[in-house]
Amino acid sequence: MKLITAVVRPERVQQVKEALFNAGISGITLSRVSGHGGEKEVVELYRGTRVMVEFRDKVEFRMAVSDPFVDLAIDAICKGARTGEVGDGKIFVQPLERVVRIRTGESDSAALTPVNETRLNPV
């Protein structure tokens, strides 16, 4: 099992979500975050005052997937998030030691949101 965290542009959320759903991955969590990566600092006008924007608004996707779905998730995120410009985001993949579904007590892979198995083994 892996925990996949992706930080993407807010305007690409719909495309990333659709790509993940099309890949059979629906158990996701979204958070609004801000950060700084390779983008240059931008000076904007706010109420007639020049303001330097140090941090950009981003959206963080988090999902726990079983090992066979890691590459599917990464490919879907890249497909949905990529614009080809600096600031498209990053994907982080970390080992996930344990998962427990609170409602049923199921653990590990059984506790992950079910995914469409036909995506993994197309006929």
MMTF fields as JSON, N, C-alpha, C and O atoms, coordinates in Angstrom:
{
  "mmtfVersion": "1.0.0",
  "mmtfProducer": "UNKNOWN",
  "numBonds": 491,
  "numAtoms": 492,
  "numGroups": 123,
  "numChains": 1,
  "numModels": 1,
  "chainsPerModel": [1],
  "groupsPerChain": [123],
  "chainIdList": ["A"],
  "bondAtomList": [4, 2, 8, 6, 12, 10, 16, 14, 20, 18, 24, 22, 28, 26, 32, 30, 36, 34, 40, 38, 44, 42, 48, 46, 52, 50, 56, 54, 60, 58, 64, 62, 68, 66, 72, 70, 76, 74, 80, 78, 84, 82, 88, 86, 92, 90, 96, 94, 100, 98, 104, 102, 108, 106, 112, 110, 116, 114, 120, 118, 124, 122, 128, 126, 132, 130, 136, 134, 140, 138, 144, 142, 148, 146, 152, 150, 156, 154, 160, 158, 164, 162, 168, 166, 172, 170, 176, 174, 180, 178, 184, 182, 188, 186, 192, 190, 196, 194, 200, 198, 204, 202, 208, 206, 212, 210, 216, 214, 220, 218, 224, 222, 228, 226, 232, 230, 236, 234, 240, 238, 244, 242, 248, 246, 252, 250, 256, 254, 260, 258, 264, 262, 268, 266, 272, 270, 276, 274, 280, 278, 284, 282, 288, 286, 292, 290, 296, 294, 300, 298, 304, 302, 308, 306, 312, 310, 316, 314, 320, 318, 324, 322, 328, 326, 332, 330, 336, 334, 340, 338, 344, 342, 348, 346, 352, 350, 356, 354, 360, 358, 364, 362, 368, 366, 372, 370, 376, 374, 380, 378, 384, 382, 388, 386, 392, 390, 396, 394, 400, 398, 404, 402, 408, 406, 412, 410, 416, 414, 420, 418, 424, 422, 428, 426, 432, 430, 436, 434, 440, 438, 444, 442, 448, 446, 452, 450, 456, 454, 460, 458, 464, 462, 468, 466, 472, 470, 476, 474, 480, 478, 484, 482, 488, 486],
  "bondOrderList": [1, 1, 1, 1, 1, 1, 1, 1, 1, 1, 1, 1, 1, 1, 1, 1, 1, 1, 1, 1, 1, 1, 1, 1, 1, 1, 1, 1, 1, 1, 1, 1, 1, 1, 1, 1, 1, 1, 1, 1, 1, 1, 1, 1, 1, 1, 1, 1, 1, 1, 1, 1, 1, 1, 1, 1, 1, 1, 1, 1, 1, 1, 1, 1, 1, 1, 1, 1, 1, 1, 1, 1, 1, 1, 1, 1, 1, 1, 1, 1, 1, 1, 1, 1, 1, 1, 1, 1, 1, 1, 1, 1, 1, 1, 1, 1, 1, 1, 1, 1, 1, 1, 1, 1, 1, 1, 1, 1, 1, 1, 1, 1, 1, 1, 1, 1, 1, 1, 1, 1, 1, 1],
  "groupList": [{"groupName": "MET", "atomNameList": ["N", "CA", "C", "O"], "elementList": ["N", "C", "C", "O"], "formalChargeList": [0, 0, 0, 0], "bondAtomList": [1, 0, 2, 1, 3, 2], "bondOrderList": [1, 1, 2], "singleLetterCode": "M", "chemCompType": "L-PEPTIDE LINKING"}, {"groupName": "LYS", "atomNameList": ["N", "CA", "C", "O"], "elementList": ["N", "C", "C", "O"], "formalChargeList": [0, 0, 0, 0], "bondAtomList": [1, 0, 2, 1, 3, 2], "bondOrderList": [1, 1, 2], "singleLetterCode": "K", "chemCompType": "L-PEPTIDE LINKING"}, {"groupName": "LEU", "atomNameList": ["N", "CA", "C", "O"], "elementList": ["N", "C", "C", "O"], "formalChargeList": [0, 0, 0, 0], "bondAtomList": [1, 0, 2, 1, 3, 2], "bondOrderList": [1, 1, 2], "singleLetterCode": "L", "chemCompType": "L-PEPTIDE LINKING"}, {"groupName": "ILE", "atomNameList": ["N", "CA", "C", "O"], "elementList": ["N", "C", "C", "O"], "formalChargeList": [0, 0, 0, 0], "bondAtomList": [1, 0, 2, 1, 3, 2], "bondOrderList": [1, 1, 2], "singleLetterCode": "I", "chemCompType": "L-PEPTIDE LINKING"}, {"groupName": "THR", "atomNameList": ["N", "CA", "C", "O"], "elementList": ["N", "C", "C", "O"], "formalChargeList": [0, 0, 0, 0], "bondAtomList": [1, 0, 2, 1, 3, 2], "bondOrderList": [1, 1, 2], "singleLetterCode": "T", "chemCompType": "L-PEPTIDE LINKING"}, {"groupName": "ALA", "atomNameList": ["N", "CA", "C", "O"], "elementList": ["N", "C", "C", "O"], "formalChargeList": [0, 0, 0, 0], "bondAtomList": [1, 0, 2, 1, 3, 2], "bondOrderList": [1, 1, 2], "singleLetterCode": "A", "chemCompType": "L-PEPTIDE LINKING"}, {"groupName": "VAL", "atomNameList": ["N", "CA", "C", "O"], "elementList": ["N", "C", "C", "O"], "formalChargeList": [0, 0, 0, 0], "bondAtomList": [1, 0, 2, 1, 3, 2], "bondOrderList": [1, 1, 2], "singleLetterCode": "V", "chemCompType": "L-PEPTIDE LINKING"}, {"groupName": "ARG", "atomNameList": ["N", "CA", "C", "O"], "elementList": ["N", "C", "C", "O"], "formalChargeList": [0, 0, 0, 0], "bondAtomList": [1, 0, 2, 1, 3, 2], "bondOrderList": [1, 1, 2], "singleLetterCode": "R", "chemCompType": "L-PEPTIDE LINKING"}, {"groupName": "PRO", "atomNameList": ["N", "CA", "C", "O"], "elementList": ["N", "C", "C", "O"], "formalChargeList": [0, 0, 0, 0], "bondAtomList": [1, 0, 2, 1, 3, 2], "bondOrderList": [1, 1, 2], "singleLetterCode": "P", "chemCompType": "L-PEPTIDE LINKING"}, {"groupName": "GLU", "atomNameList": ["N", "CA", "C", "O"], "elementList": ["N", "C", "C", "O"], "formalChargeList": [0, 0, 0, 0], "bondAtomList": [1, 0, 2, 1, 3, 2], "bondOrderList": [1, 1, 2], "singleLetterCode": "E", "chemCompType": "L-PEPTIDE LINKING"}, {"groupName": "GLN", "atomNameList": ["N", "CA", "C", "O"], "elementList": ["N", "C", "C", "O"], "formalChargeList": [0, 0, 0, 0], "bondAtomList": [1, 0, 2, 1, 3, 2], "bondOrderList": [1, 1, 2], "singleLetterCode": "Q", "chemCompType": "L-PEPTIDE LINKING"}, {"groupName": "PHE", "atomNameList": ["N", "CA", "C", "O"], "elementList": ["N", "C", "C", "O"], "formalChargeList": [0, 0, 0, 0], "bondAtomList": [1, 0, 2, 1, 3, 2], "bondOrderList": [1, 1, 2], "singleLetterCode": "F", "chemCompType": "L-PEPTIDE LINKING"}, {"groupName": "ASN", "atomNameList": ["N", "CA", "C", "O"], "elementList": ["N", "C", "C", "O"], "formalChargeList": [0, 0, 0, 0], "bondAtomList": [1, 0, 2, 1, 3, 2], "bondOrderList": [1, 1, 2], "singleLetterCode": "N", "chemCompType": "L-PEPTIDE LINKING"}, {"groupName": "GLY", "atomNameList": ["N", "CA", "C", "O"], "elementList": ["N", "C", "C", "O"], "formalChargeList": [0, 0, 0, 0], "bondAtomList": [1, 0, 2, 1, 3, 2], "bondOrderList": [1, 1, 2], "singleLetterCode": "G", "chemCompType": "PEPTIDE LINKING"}, {"groupName": "SER", "atomNameList": ["N", "CA", "C", "O"], "elementList": ["N", "C", "C", "O"], "formalChargeList": [0, 0, 0, 0], "bondAtomList": [1, 0, 2, 1, 3, 2], "bondOrderList": [1, 1, 2], "singleLetterCode": "S", "chemCompType": "L-PEPTIDE LINKING"}, {"groupName": "HIS", "atomNameList": ["N", "CA", "C", "O"], "elementList": ["N", "C", "C", "O"], "formalChargeList": [0, 0, 0, 0], "bondAtomList": [1, 0, 2, 1, 3, 2], "bondOrderList": [1, 1, 2], "singleLetterCode": "H", "chemCompType": "L-PEPTIDE LINKING"}, {"groupName": "TYR", "atomNameList": ["N", "CA", "C", "O"], "elementList": ["N", "C", "C", "O"], "formalChargeList": [0, 0, 0, 0], "bondAtomList": [1, 0, 2, 1, 3, 2], "bondOrderList": [1, 1, 2], "singleLetterCode": "Y", "chemCompType": "L-PEPTIDE LINKING"}, {"groupName": "ASP", "atomNameList": ["N", "CA", "C", "O"], "elementList": ["N", "C", "C", "O"], "formalChargeList": [0, 0, 0, 0], "bondAtomList": [1, 0, 2, 1, 3, 2], "bondOrderList": [1, 1, 2], "singleLetterCode": "D", "chemCompType": "L-PEPTIDE LINKING"}, {"groupName": "CYS", "atomNameList": ["N", "CA", "C", "O"], "elementList": ["N", "C", "C", "O"], "formalChargeList": [0, 0, 0, 0], "bondAtomList": [1, 0, 2, 1, 3, 2], "bondOrderList": [1, 1, 2], "singleLetterCode": "C", "chemCompType": "L-PEPTIDE LINKING"}],
  "groupTypeList": [0, 1, 2, 3, 4, 5, 6, 6, 7, 8, 9, 7, 6, 10, 10, 6, 1, 9, 5, 2, 11, 12, 5, 13, 3, 14, 13, 3, 4, 2, 14, 7, 6, 14, 13, 15, 13, 13, 9, 1, 9, 6, 6, 9, 2, 16, 7, 13, 4, 7, 6, 0, 6, 9, 11, 7, 17, 1, 6, 9, 11, 7, 0, 5, 6, 14, 17, 8, 11, 6, 17, 2, 5, 3, 17, 5, 3, 18, 1, 13, 5, 7, 4, 13, 9, 6, 13, 17, 13, 1, 3, 11, 6, 10, 8, 2, 9, 7, 6, 6, 7, 3, 7, 4, 13, 9, 14, 17, 14, 5, 5, 2, 4, 8, 6, 12, 9, 4, 7, 2, 12, 8, 6],
  "groupIdList": [1, 2, 3, 4, 5, 6, 7, 8, 9, 10, 11, 12, 13, 14, 15, 16, 17, 18, 19, 20, 21, 22, 23, 24, 25, 26, 27, 28, 29, 30, 31, 32, 33, 34, 35, 36, 37, 38, 39, 40, 41, 42, 43, 44, 45, 46, 47, 48, 49, 50, 51, 52, 53, 54, 55, 56, 57, 58, 59, 60, 61, 62, 63, 64, 65, 66, 67, 68, 69, 70, 71, 72, 73, 74, 75, 76, 77, 78, 79, 80, 81, 82, 83, 84, 85, 86, 87, 88, 89, 90, 91, 92, 93, 94, 95, 96, 97, 98, 99, 100, 101, 102, 103, 104, 105, 106, 107, 108, 109, 110, 111, 112, 113, 114, 115, 116, 117, 118, 119, 120, 121, 122, 123],
  "secStructList": [7, 3, 3, 3, 3, 3, 3, 3, 7, 4, 4, 4, 2, 2, 2, 2, 2, 2, 2, 2, 2, 2, 6, 6, 7, 7, 7, 7, 3, 3, 3, 3, 3, 3, 3, 7, 1, 1, 7, 7, 7, 3, 3, 3, 3, 3, 6, 6, 3, 3, 3, 3, 3, 7, 1, 3, 3, 3, 3, 3, 3, 3, 3, 3, 3, 7, 4, 4, 4, 2, 2, 2, 2, 2, 2, 2, 2, 2, 2, 2, 2, 7, 7, 1, 1, 6, 6, 7, 3, 3, 3, 3, 3, 3, 3, 7, 7, 7, 7, 5, 7, 6, 6, 6, 7, 7, 5, 4, 4, 4, 4, 1, 7, 7, 7, 7, 2, 2, 2, 2, 1, 7, 7],
  "xCoordList": [0.846, 0.0, 0.885, 1.976, 0.378, 1.124, 0.176, -1.02, 0.733, 0.023, 0.551, 1.741, -0.337, 0.051, -0.473, -1.662, 0.426, 0.087, 0.481, 1.629, -0.452, -0.171, -0.571, -1.663, 0.31, 0.03, -0.084, 0.874, -1.263, -1.527, -2.155, -2.558, -2.225, -2.869, -4.37, -4.994, -4.944, -6.381, -7.255, -8.313, -6.826, -7.649, -7.617, -8.346, -6.781, -6.702, -7.38, -7.287, -8.059, -8.687, -9.691, -9.674, -10.557, -11.587, -10.964, -11.415, -9.929, -9.271, -8.588, -8.647, -7.939, -7.27, -8.311, -8.143, -9.378, -10.434, -11.033, -11.217, -11.336, -11.907, -10.932, -11.341, -9.647, -8.65, -8.533, -8.414, -8.565, -8.503, -9.745, -9.633, -10.925, -12.158, -12.15, -12.576, -11.669, -11.585, -10.6, -10.74, -9.608, -8.645, -9.188, -8.523, -10.395, -10.997, -10.623, -10.837, -10.067, -9.634, -10.574, -10.619, -11.33, -12.316, -12.127, -12.736, -11.319, -11.108, -10.038, -8.855, -10.458, -9.487, -9.901, -11.075, -8.916, -9.143, -8.506, -7.384, -9.209, -8.688, -8.509, -9.319, -7.432, -7.195, -6.662, -5.9, -7.061, -6.481, -5.208, -5.214, -4.127, -2.835, -2.187, -2.677, -1.102, -0.329, 1.135, 1.533, 1.93, 3.334, 4.136, 3.631, 5.398, 6.319, 7.218, 7.818, 7.309, 8.185, 9.071, 9.796, 9.016, 9.867, 9.35, 10.043, 8.133, 7.595, 8.366, 8.89, 8.427, 9.047, 8.054, 6.84, 8.605, 7.721, 7.021, 7.6, 5.78, 4.967, 4.533, 4.163, 4.581, 4.082, 2.714, 2.565, 1.711, 0.353, -0.121, 0.418, -1.127, -1.745, -2.933, -3.793, -2.992, -4.113, -4.571, -3.857, -5.754, -6.309, -5.323, -5.128, -4.71, -3.797, -2.403, -1.58, -2.114, -0.801, -0.117, -0.737, 1.182, 1.942, 2.247, 2.782, 1.901, 2.093, 2.87, 2.528, 3.918, 4.678, 4.019, 3.857, 3.644, 3.012, 4.113, 4.731, 4.354, 5.408, 4.891, 5.598, 3.666, 3.11, 1.92, 1.114, 1.825, 0.741, -0.303, 0.024, -1.569, -2.64, -2.51, -2.302, -2.631, -2.573, -3.655, -4.284, -3.854, -4.764, -3.969, -3.222, -4.145, -3.444, -4.437, -5.462, -4.118, -4.873, -4.133, -2.905, -4.85, -4.246, -5.097, -6.326, -4.427, -5.152, -4.271, -3.056, -4.902, -4.219, -4.61, -5.795, -3.616, -3.892, -3.061, -1.993, -3.571, -2.773, -1.693, -1.835, -0.632, 0.542, 0.227, 0.825, -0.666, -0.917, -1.516, -1.47, -2.073, -2.726, -1.852, -2.294, -0.629, 0.252, 0.526, 0.342, 0.96, 1.29, 0.049, 0.127, -1.103, -2.35, -2.683, -3.083, -2.515, -2.804, -1.844, -2.262, -0.559, 0.443, 0.162, 0.194, -0.11, -0.4, -1.648, -1.667, -2.678, -3.913, -3.674, -4.16, -2.93, -2.646, -1.851, -2.17, -0.825, -0.02, -0.882, -0.769, -1.735, -2.603, -3.513, -3.687, -4.084, -5.023, -4.369, -4.948, -3.181, -2.562, -1.593, -1.33, -1.061, 0.018, -0.451, -1.37, 0.203, 0.002, 1.283, 1.261, 2.403, 3.689, 4.393, 5.489, 3.777, 4.352, 4.905, 4.502, 5.837, 6.353, 5.182, 4.333, 5.133, 4.057, 2.98, 1.954, 3.195, 2.198, 2.048, 0.979, 3.09, 2.969, 3.932, 4.851, 3.699, 4.536, 3.657, 2.541, 4.198, 3.546, 4.542, 5.703, 4.079, 4.905, 4.283, 3.077, 5.092, 4.612, 5.357, 6.587, 4.595, 5.193, 4.617, 3.455, 5.428, 4.886, 3.825, 3.936, 2.824, 1.737, 1.735, 1.471, 2.025, 2.203, 0.898, 0.841, -0.15, -1.399, -2.576, -2.463, -3.711, -4.963, -6.049, -6.1, -6.918, -8.05, -9.306, -9.359, -10.322, -11.63, -12.361, -12.646, -12.66, -13.249, -14.607, -14.888, -15.44, -16.807, -16.837, -17.63, -15.97, -16.044, -14.895, -14.987, -13.821, -12.647, -11.746, -10.704, -12.134, -11.283, -9.935, -9.833, -8.896, -7.589, -6.844, -7.171, -5.843, -4.952, -5.723, -6.627, -5.411, -6.023, -7.542, -8.23, -8.078, -9.527, -10.178, -11.365, -9.412, -9.948, -9.877, -10.462, -9.17, -9.074, -10.364, -11.067, -10.675, -11.873, -11.765, -10.735, -12.804, -12.742, -12.479, -12.977, -11.697, -11.416, -11.916, -12.158, -12.069, -12.584, -11.485, -10.535, -11.598, -10.573, -10.344, -9.261, -11.355, -11.16, -10.133, -9.553, -9.898, -8.864, -7.481, -6.574, -7.323, -6.03, -5.746, -4.618, -6.771, -6.623, -7.597, -8.585, -7.342, -8.291, -8.378, -7.381, -9.576, -9.795, -9.59, -9.729],
  "yCoordList": [-1.175, 0.0, 1.23, 1.241, 2.277, 3.533, 4.689, 4.62, 5.745, 7.009, 7.93, 8.242, 8.365, 9.254, 10.643, 10.833, 11.598, 13.002, 13.768, 13.698, 14.49, 15.292, 16.736, 16.999, 17.661, 19.086, 19.655, 19.609, 20.195, 20.635, 22.03, 22.56, 22.605, 23.906, 23.789, 22.789, 24.793, 24.714, 24.628, 24.0, 25.244, 25.215, 23.87, 23.677, 22.923, 21.593, 20.516, 19.332, 20.914, 19.939, 19.061, 17.841, 19.655, 18.881, 17.848, 16.703, 18.247, 17.327, 16.178, 15.03, 16.487, 15.436, 14.484, 13.266, 15.033, 14.199, 13.271, 12.082, 13.798, 12.967, 11.891, 10.756, 12.227, 11.237, 10.129, 8.956, 10.486, 9.468, 8.585, 7.364, 9.183, 8.4, 7.476, 6.325, 7.968, 7.136, 5.979, 4.943, 6.154, 5.085, 4.129, 3.156, 4.401, 3.524, 3.871, 3.065, 5.056, 5.466, 6.566, 7.648, 6.284, 7.263, 7.68, 8.658, 6.986, 7.338, 8.399, 8.086, 9.676, 10.773, 11.799, 11.915, 12.534, 13.647, 14.882, 14.818, 15.998, 17.252, 18.263, 18.342, 19.034, 20.133, 21.326, 21.169, 22.498, 23.718, 24.024, 24.066, 24.234, 24.514, 25.674, 26.097, 26.176, 27.169, 26.822, 26.236, 27.191, 26.843, 27.555, 28.388, 27.198, 27.821, 26.745, 25.971, 26.697, 25.742, 26.472, 27.393, 26.065, 26.643, 27.924, 28.546, 28.335, 29.557, 30.768, 30.786, 31.775, 33.036, 33.825, 33.659, 34.696, 35.564, 36.527, 36.991, 36.813, 37.666, 38.891, 38.789, 40.022, 41.242, 41.532, 41.644, 41.653, 41.937, 43.226, 43.663, 43.819, 45.006, 44.577, 43.838, 45.031, 44.754, 46.079, 46.692, 46.518, 47.797, 48.942, 49.797, 48.93, 50.006, 49.901, 50.788, 48.848, 48.661, 47.464, 46.426, 47.624, 46.501, 45.51, 45.881, 44.257, 43.202, 42.058, 41.615, 41.581, 40.443, 39.154, 38.962, 38.28, 37.017, 35.971, 35.566, 35.535, 34.552, 33.125, 32.241, 32.902, 31.559, 31.503, 32.431, 30.398, 30.192, 29.273, 28.359, 29.518, 28.614, 27.328, 27.369, 26.199, 24.884, 24.011, 24.385, 22.852, 21.855, 20.573, 20.146, 19.971, 18.726, 17.571, 17.572, 16.591, 15.336, 14.322, 14.248, 13.547, 12.447, 11.214, 11.272, 10.091, 8.841, 7.678, 7.689, 6.686, 5.451, 4.414, 4.19, 3.789, 2.792, 1.543, 1.601, 0.412, -0.807, -0.72, 0.024, -1.47, -1.36, -1.437, -0.679, -2.3, -2.36, -1.081, -0.882, -0.216, 0.995, 2.24, 3.326, 2.102, 3.271, 3.914, 5.121, 3.135, 3.705, 4.251, 5.268, 3.579, 4.098, 5.474, 6.379, 5.627, 6.905, 7.987, 9.103, 7.657, 8.639, 9.076, 10.268, 8.125, 8.457, 9.341, 10.294, 9.028, 9.808, 11.234, 12.192, 11.374, 12.709, 13.527, 14.688, 12.919, 13.632, 14.042, 15.163, 13.139, 13.432, 14.621, 15.504, 14.641, 15.706, 17.019, 18.081, 16.974, 18.18, 18.877, 20.069, 18.164, 18.716, 19.817, 19.625, 20.98, 22.068, 22.318, 22.958, 21.814, 22.044, 23.287, 23.612, 23.978, 25.206, 24.944, 23.998, 25.801, 25.734, 25.912, 26.779, 25.093, 25.196, 24.15, 24.214, 23.17, 22.109, 21.26, 20.695, 21.159, 20.452, 19.296, 19.115, 18.521, 17.371, 16.24, 16.45, 15.021, 13.825, 13.16, 12.952, 12.831, 12.148, 10.795, 10.703, 9.745, 8.398, 7.891, 7.846, 7.51, 7.041, 5.675, 5.389, 4.841, 3.563, 3.818, 4.754, 2.989, 3.118, 1.868, 0.768, 2.041, 0.901, 0.196, -1.033, 0.974, 0.343, 1.262, 2.485, 0.658, 1.373, 0.624, -0.606, 1.354, 0.737, 1.509, 2.728, 0.795, 1.419, 1.431, 0.378, 2.612, 2.765, 2.075, 1.398, 2.234, 1.691, 0.177, -0.334, -0.556, -2.018, -2.706, -3.886, -1.975, -2.587, -3.277, -3.817, -3.269, -3.866, -3.161, -1.985, -3.907, -3.267, -3.519, -4.414, -2.696, -2.731, -2.695, -1.87, -3.539, -3.439, -3.559, -2.944, -4.334, -4.475, -3.162, -2.946, -2.292, -1.028, 0.086, 1.151, -0.146, 0.875, 0.938, -0.063, 2.124, 2.277, 1.336, 1.316, 0.553, -0.385, 0.355, 1.459, -0.272, 0.285, -0.677, -1.848, -0.205, -1.013, -1.961, -1.526, -3.219, -4.214, -4.349, -4.754, -4.014, -4.15, -3.155, -3.376, -2.068, -1.108, -1.72, -1.436, -2.567, -3.181, -4.322, -4.478, -5.115, -6.257, -6.16, -6.894, -5.265, -5.124, -6.415, -7.111, -6.717, -7.944, -7.682, -8.594],
  "zCoordList": [0.0, 0.0, 0.0, 0.571, -0.665, -0.746, -0.465, -0.75, 0.098, 0.248, -0.834, -0.868, -1.722, -2.804, -2.478, -2.223, -2.491, -2.269, -3.516, -3.954, -4.082, -5.272, -4.994, -4.49, -5.322, -5.175, -6.581, -7.353, -6.916, -8.285, -8.295, -7.259, -9.494, -9.68, -9.373, -9.727, -8.726, -8.42, -9.674, -9.646, -10.758, -11.963, -12.673, -13.646, -12.207, -12.814, -11.97, -12.292, -10.895, -9.989, -10.72, -10.558, -11.516, -12.208, -13.143, -13.192, -13.886, -14.819, -14.08, -14.522, -12.953, -12.17, -11.591, -11.65, -11.035, -10.452, -11.502, -11.245, -12.671, -13.735, -14.185, -14.43, -14.299, -14.714, -13.669, -14.023, -12.395, -11.335, -11.369, -11.267, -11.511, -11.563, -12.776, -12.677, -13.924, -15.134, -14.965, -15.615, -14.094, -13.807, -12.748, -12.391, -12.244, -11.243, -9.825, -8.92, -9.603, -8.26, -7.788, -8.374, -6.717, -6.26, -4.811, -4.379, -4.062, -2.656, -2.532, -2.394, -2.581, -2.541, -1.494, -1.14, -1.011, -0.101, -0.719, -1.222, -0.685, -1.225, -0.104, 0.819, -0.203, 0.733, -0.043, -0.997, 0.366, -0.209, 0.568, 1.798, -0.155, 0.463, -0.287, -1.334, 0.247, -0.484, -0.305, 0.701, -1.297, -1.226, -2.287, -3.04, -2.319, -3.26, -3.822, -3.076, -5.117, -5.773, -6.758, -6.384, -8.016, -9.034, -9.65, -10.455, -9.284, -9.861, -9.374, -8.26, -10.225, -9.83, -8.998, -9.117, -8.143, -7.367, -8.313, -9.295, -8.002, -8.858, -8.064, -6.894, -8.701, -8.078, -8.675, -9.892, -7.8, -8.242, -7.593, -6.577, -8.193, -7.602, -6.775, -7.255, -5.539, -4.657, -4.068, -3.274, -4.454, -3.991, -4.21, -3.346, -5.394, -5.762, -5.176, -5.4, -4.436, -3.815, -4.446, -4.676, -4.726, -5.267, -4.144, -3.1, -4.374, -3.375, -4.024, -5.12, -3.344, -3.851, -3.344, -2.139, -4.276, -3.932, -3.78, -4.764, -2.544, -2.294, -2.412, -2.896, -1.974, -1.978, -2.919, -2.985, -3.644, -4.605, -4.007, -3.25, -4.348, -3.948, -4.757, -5.969, -4.09, -4.716, -4.093, -3.103, -4.687, -4.121, -3.929, -4.809, -2.764, -2.443, -2.515, -1.833, -3.348, -3.428, -2.574, -2.633, -1.786, -1.025, -1.23, -1.178, -1.465, -1.646, -1.212, -1.411, -0.62, -0.265, -1.31, -1.561, -1.912, -2.946, -2.694, -2.084, -3.174, -3.113, -4.191, -5.163, -4.016, -4.892, -6.386, -7.15, -6.844, -8.291, -8.874, -10.088, -8.035, -8.527, -8.447, -8.822, -7.967, -7.826, -9.181, -9.336, -10.156, -11.463, -12.168, -12.857, -12.002, -12.58, -12.005, -12.737, -10.689, -10.035, -10.515, -10.823, -10.578, -11.022, -12.453, -12.756, -13.327, -14.73, -14.838, -15.616, -14.066, -14.11, -13.616, -14.218, -12.525, -11.993, -13.011, -13.268, -13.583, -14.589, -15.781, -16.276, -16.236, -17.38, -17.076, -17.915, -15.892, -15.545, -15.16, -15.388, -14.585, -14.027, -14.973, -14.812, -15.948, -16.76, -17.702, -18.498, -17.594, -18.563, -19.339, -20.391, -18.824, -19.459, -18.952, -19.409, -18.018, -17.465, -16.068, -15.392, -15.649, -14.283, -13.326, -13.535, -12.276, -11.298, -11.452, -10.774, -12.347, -12.522, -11.261, -11.032, -10.442, -9.171, -9.02, -9.817, -7.979, -7.632, -7.135, -6.661, -7.259, -6.711, -5.773, -6.126, -4.581, -3.59, -3.297, -3.065, -3.305, -3.023, -1.798, -1.777, -0.776, 0.472, 0.845, 0.558, 1.48, 1.958, 3.032, 3.824, 3.039, 3.998, 4.857, 4.372, 6.106, 7.007, 7.351, 7.388, 7.601, 8.04, 7.747, 7.837, 7.396, 7.179, 7.926, 7.883, 8.611, 9.311, 8.965, 9.125, 8.487, 8.237, 9.568, 10.138, 10.055, 11.379, 11.471, 12.461, 10.467, 10.505, 10.687, 11.477, 9.954, 9.952, 10.675, 11.014, 10.91, 11.514, 10.507, 10.88, 9.221, 8.194, 8.204, 8.554, 7.812, 7.819, 6.512, 5.733, 6.316, 5.163, 3.838, 3.7, 2.871, 1.541, 1.59, 0.774, 2.524, 2.65, 3.095, 2.85, 3.741, 4.23, 3.195, 3.393, 2.096, 1.059, 0.274, 0.136, -0.245, -1.063, -2.245, -2.918, -2.518, -3.637, -4.947, -5.171, -5.79, -7.104, -8.152, -7.862, -9.337, -10.438, -10.908, -11.559, -10.594, -10.926, -12.424, -12.846, -13.245, -14.686, -15.208, -16.271, -14.489, -14.898, -14.739, -15.522, -13.716, -13.456, -14.432, -14.898, -14.737, -15.623, -16.783, -16.816, -17.744, -18.845, -19.662, -19.854, -20.133, -20.898, -22.366, -23.18]
}
